[in-house]
């Protein structure tokens, strides 16, 4: 029976492999465009918002793929088109069906045609060892910018709109500025969510230490490994009042509150998030953090993609900017956000959120009132293209 069992396993593996190849070929047949990759999902909102997911093959490796999530309350949303660029280790997935705590869903609910990007990092299996990630040496800012441009091409073709608004959170804000500098004629405005133009010096405050040789940074740390992190987040979602994995905390909720509040990479005083101060909720944070992808290309932490020529082009673009800044990461953080917001050559609107942490801007307790609603009003005000 043993040989037959092995044969069945092999046959099953070959069948799955054939299915994967067929799917990749179908995606490749779409060329530089995108093909549907999942059954649309309808959120129980009023009006109902539908999520459609697309993928595009961008190279020979199985990892060379990107994705797009379209969120729309109708087949032809009446409002402007917006591309959301997530932060480091993030993707375009909707972490929870609650528009009060997820900006793309909130905007779609209010008539905006929202698209959110899955970077190539979303397609790396989390159990992949570092020594099999050598391809990430070539995953530069320039490569990711070309992926964003491919996504914009598809969005423009699908919607018929000449210009898009781009919203970027954290590192996604840096990508938003880079893309606007490369293609100012395609960008109607920027919504910057707690980010700025990054340089190699900026990464010292953002990037953690990784073992060498490292092709990628790992969302897990030395003490809170990827597996322990995942287990804690799942426990908080399942039962926030359960006993904490770490004995000095009473509950799983309290454990996670201190993990994010005490994060040294974000200043250690509510820089990543400030649930202890009431600016976010541990369960909401767990939903968001659980969607993070494990790896990010380390090469991007030593790059300065916005050249002098691109900075000049960005300054001449006069693209309007609405920026939001937290305050807890570092004393000069809001100044960095303001400085970058002025880089497009306009007088930007900058909202500083005192006491807020990084993730509080994106999914905090009062984000709907102090971030989402102002962003929606700004989009409607700056959208002259009504066709």
N, C-alpha and C positions, 0 to 999 in steps of 0.2 A: 504493500500500500504506500510505502514511503516514496518510491520513485514516481508513482502516479500523483501523489500530493505535490511533489516538486514540479511535475509537468503542468499541473493545474495552476500553480502559482506563477510559473513562467508564462503560460498562456494568458493569464489575467494581466500580468505586467505588460506583455506585448500588446494586448488590446488597449490598455490605458495609454501606452506610448503612442500607438497608432492614432488614438483619439486626440492626444495632445498635438501630434504632428499635423493632423487634419485641421485642428483649430488654428494653429499657427499659420498654416498655408492659407486658410480663409482670411485671416487677418492680413497676411502679406499681400493677398490679392487686392486688398483695399488700397495698396500702395502707401503713399505718405498719409492717406486719410485714416479714418477710424471705422471699425465695424462694431455692431452691437455685440456685447459679450455676456449679457445676463438678461433675465426677464425683468421688465420694468417693475418697480415697486411703488405702490401708492400709499402715501402717508395719510393717516386719519386726522386731517386738519380741515379747517373750513376757510376757504375752499380747499379741496384735496390737492396735494402737491405730488407730482409723479417724478420719480427718479429713474432716469435712463442712463445706462452705463455703456461706455465704448472703450475699445482698446485699439492700439496701433503698434505694429511691429517697427522698431527703429534700428535694428541691426541683426547680425547673425546669431548672437547669443540668446538663449531663452530668457535672459534677464533684460534684454534690450527691448523693453516694452514700456509704454506709458498708457495712462487711462484718463478718461473724462467722465465725470458725473454731471448730468444735466438735471437741474431741479426747476420745474415749471408748473404753474397752477393752471395752465391751458396749453393747447397745441401751439398757439401763437401769443405768447405773453405780451401785454401792451406796453410794458416798460422797457428800459434800456437793457443791454446785454452786459453781463459782468462775469469776468473770469477770476476765480478765487485761487490764489497761490498759497498753499499751506506752508508751515514752518518746517524746520529740521525734523526728520523722522516722521513727519505727518503725511497725510494723503487726503484725497477728496471725499472719503467715505463720510456719511452722516452718522455720528456716534450715538445719537439718541433722537427719537422723533418728537422733539420738543423745541419749537421755534423760539421759545423764550431764552434758550441757552445754546443756540447754534445759528450764527449770523447767516450763512447761505440759505438755510431753511426759512428763516424769518424774511429775508429779502424775496425769496421765491413766493412766499405766501402773500406778499404785497405787490405782486405783478412784475418783479424783476426776473429776467431770463438768466438764471445763474448756472454757471459751469464751474466745476472744481477739478483740479488736476491731481492725478496720481503720478508722482515721479517714478523713475525707474526703480527706486529703492523699494517701492511697494511690491515688486515682483521677486524679491529675494526671499527664499524660504528662510524662516528665522533659525532653523537648525543648521544652516550653512556655516562651516568652520571658516575662520579668517583666511587660511591658506588657499581656499577656493574662491576668494573674492578679488583676485588679481585684476580682473576686468575693471574694477572700480578705480584703478589708477588713471584711467582715461575719462572718468565721469567728472569732467571739469564744469565750471560755471558756464563756459561757452557752449558745451554740449547740452546742458540743461536749458540754456536760453534757446537753443535751436529746437529743443523739444517743445518749449512754450510757444515758439513761433509756429510749429506744425499744428499745435492745438488751436491757436488763433486762426490759422488758415481754415481749419475744419469748421470752427464756430462761425466765422464770417460767411463761409459757403452755405452752411446750414441755415443761418438766420437771415442772410441777406443784408446784414449791417456792416457798414464800412468801418466804424470805430467801436471799440469796446472800452468799458471801464475795467480796471484791474484793481483788485483788493489783495493785499499781501500781508500775512501775519508773520512776524519774526523774520526768519531768513527769507520767507516769501516776499517780504517788503523789499529786501535787497534785490531779489529777482525782478520785482515789479519796476524798480528804478532802472535796472540794467536793460530790461526789455523796452521800456519807454525811451531810453537813450538810443537803442538800436533801431526802433521803429516808431518814432513819435507820431507819424501820420496815422497810425492805427489805434492810438490810445486817446480816449476822450477825457480821462481823468483817473487819478490814483486815490485809493483809500488805503491808508497805511495804518496797520494795526500793530503798534508797539515794535517797530523795527526801523532800521535806517540803512544807509549805504555802508556795507561792511568792507573792512580792510584787514590784512593779516593781524594788525594790532588789536582789532576789535574781537577777534576770535579768542584771545587770551581769557576773556571774561565769559565766553560762551562754550568753548570746547573742553571736554573732559580729557583726562589722561588715558591713553590706550597703550597696550603692550606693543612693542616693536617686534617684527615688522607688521605694521597695521595698515591694511588697505582701507579699512572702514572704522569709524567710531561706532561703539556699541551702546545702545540705550541703557543696557544694564551696567551696573557698577561692580566694584569689588565686594562690597558687603551686600548691597541689594542687587543681586544678579538678575539676569533677564527672567529666569524661571521664578525666582522669589518675587520679583516685581509683578509678574503676571498673576501669580497666586494671590498676592495682596489685593490687587485691583479687582480680581474676580470675587474675592471674599467681601470687599466693601460693597460691591454691587449686590451680591446675594444676601448678605446679612451684615450691615454696617455696625450693628451692636454686638457682633460676635467677639470673643476674646481675641486680643491683638496677637499677631505672630511674635512681636517683640514684647517681652515681659514688662518693661517699664511703662508701657501704655495699656490702658484699660480695654479699649475696644479697637476693632479694625479701623473704624472711622478716625479715631484719635491718632492711630498709627500713621495713616495716610496724611492726615492734616500736618503732622510734624515732618513727614518725609518731604512734602512740597514746600512747607514754610521754611524748613532748615536747610534746603538745598544750597550747598556751598557754591555751586556753579552759577547761581543766580543771586549771590550776595548773602544768603543765609538768614534773611529777615523778611520773609514773605515775598521775596523777589520772583520766585517761580509762580506762587499763588499765595493768597492770604486768607485761607479759610478760618484761621484762628481769629482774625479780625472781622469775620463775617462777610468778606468780599466774594467768597465763593463757597460752594458746597462740596463736601468730599465725594458724595455719590456721583454728582455731575462730573467732577474732575476724574473720577475713576472711569466713567464711560468714555471720556475724551482720551485719556492716557492709554486706555486699553487698545485703542485703534492705531497707536503709533507703530511704525515699522521699526525693525530692530537696528538696521545698519544705515550708515550715511557715509558717502565717499570722503575719506580724510583729506584728499588732495584739495578740496575746496577751502579748507581751513588755512591754506597758505597762499591763496590767490587774491589778486586785486584786479578784477575784470573790468572795472570802470576806468578806462584809460583817460588821459587828458583830453583826447579828441572826443571821446564819448561824453565826458563831463561838459564840454563846450556845447555839444549837440543837445544834451539834456537841458542845459541852461537856456538855450535858444528855443526850446519846444513850447514854453509857456503853458504846459499842461497843468490844469488845476489840481490841487492836492488837499485832501482832508486827512489829517493824521491824528492818531490817538496815542498817548504815552502813559505808561505806568510810572511809578516813582520809586518802587522798592528795590530795584536791582542795584542801582548805584546813584549817587547824588547827581552825576552829570548825564544820566540817561535821558531825561527830557530834553536837555540841550542838544544831544546828538539827534534825537528825533526831529527837533525843530530845524536844525542845520540841514539835514537831508531833505526835509520837506520843502525847503526854499531852493533846492538845487535845480528845480525845473524853471526857475526864472520868474515865478509868480509870488504873490503874497499868500502863503498857504493858511488854511484854517487848522490850528493845532489845539487839541483839547487834552489837557493834562489832568490825569485822574489820580488825585492824591490818595495815598494809602493802598493803591491797587498793585497787585502783582501781575506778572506777565500773562498768565492764562486767564486772570480775572477779566482782562480786556476782551478776550475771545468768548468766554463762557461763564462769566461771573454772575453773581446774584443780581446785580443791577446793570448788567450789560445791555439788556433790552432797552432800558430807559436812557442810559448814558452813552451807548455806542451804536446799537442797531437803529434806533429811531432817528438820531442825527444823521447817520450814514444814509438812510433811506431818503430823508428830506434833502440832503445834499445831492444825491443822485438825481432826484427829480428836478432839482433846481438847475443842474449842470447838464441836462440832456436836451440839446437843441434838435437832435436828429430824431424826428418822429415819423419814421417811415419803415 
